[in-house]
């Protein structure tokens, strides 16, 4: 039978998969390193070209100042032969310089499209080209007009503005040696990765084939034991769930009866609260009546005092009348005596004096009777005042007692309210307990069903463990 990955032990499978992943990662890493080296080599070649351009420009400017510009071709040839990797160099004029000074000698004009492009864009242009199996860097670096190029003001000799192009240097630099170095480095890195990968795969295979298989075998044995224990526990849970469901049903019935009793108690509490509120209103009305009676009694006491004061004043007046009657009687007696002395001439006066005396006696008698009545009235007023004060004291005691009753009724009302609230809270709690009990009953039935499902899953786990054993040890 041929080699099949599916029939190999799990350690071998993992080692092969890991090896493939490491190979892919190594290839990607080698490609990335090679690309980085190529970019670095290209940047180095660009810097080399910029250096050559600066050297050529500075030297040509010096030659123009010293009057040796006729040796221009000799200098460029010398620069090419002494600069490693420089295959060709060509310095040419821009259209503005040609217009000002003419085309110059042969080779001082732009010839290729890249050279015209560099003059137009006013910036260096680099391109990697391959000819006859050789890679080369084509670089064209324009010279821009400036007022200070090594101490030389370009605007003194050249027409145009600062930043315009007055010429450029075009060169070709060989990249063969650079890419040969890169290829050698890539080969070295590849060999290193290959040996490192083989060593790592060998170590990984040893670790996985021994340690992993041992660990997985232990896991398989533990799964066997755990599945047996789970089966045993599932049976116990199933039995307990059925018992819990039965108990929860009975408890739910008891809680419903308790809830009905609490509802009745709560209803009676609300009735008591209503009666207490009505009693409270009656007490308040009684307090108001007693307060009005106390106010009326206070007004009666005040009136009694005023009557007493009036009787005292009247008694004084009666006493004055008695004194006047007494004096009048004396005067009448004196007048009668004088009339008797006068004889016949005093008879008429004696009659008048007698009438005045009779009137004085009647006035005295009336004054005495009035005084007796006034004294009786004063005595009655005093007794009435004492009686009213006694009644006022009793009413104050009644008012205090009614207020105490009102306070007691208020406390009863508060107690009834708190009791009703407590019963309502207990009723709500019992309803919640009833709900929870019903949920427990439902969950118990659900648990019993789940345990049956768990038993099925355990059986499936047994079959999976058998498959795991085959996976660990391999199946040929």
ABEGO torsion letter per residue (X at the ends): XBBBAAABBAAAAAAAAAAAAAAAAAAAAAAAAAAAAAAAAAAAAAAAAAAAAAAAAAAAAAAAAAGAAAAAAAAAAAAAAABBGBABBBBBBBAAAAAAAEAEBBGABBABAAAAAAAAAGBBBBBBBBBGGBBBBBBBBBBBBBABBGGBBAAAABBEBBGBBAEBBBBBBBAAAAAAAAAAAAAAAAAAAAAAAAAAAAAAAAAAAAAAAAAAAAAAAAAAAAAAAAAAAAAAAAAAAAAAAAAAAAAAAAAAAAAAAAAAAAAAAAAAAAAAAAAAAAAAAAAAAAAAAAAAAAAAAAAAAAAAAAAAAAAAAAAAAAAAAAAAAAAAAAAAAAAAAAEAAAAAAAAAAAAAAAAAAAAAAAAAAAAAAAAAAAAAAAAAAAAAAAAAAAAAAAAAAAAAAAAAAAAAAAAAAAAAAAAAAAAAAAAAAAAAAAAAAAAAAAAAAAAAAAAAAAAAAAAAAAAAAAAAAEBX
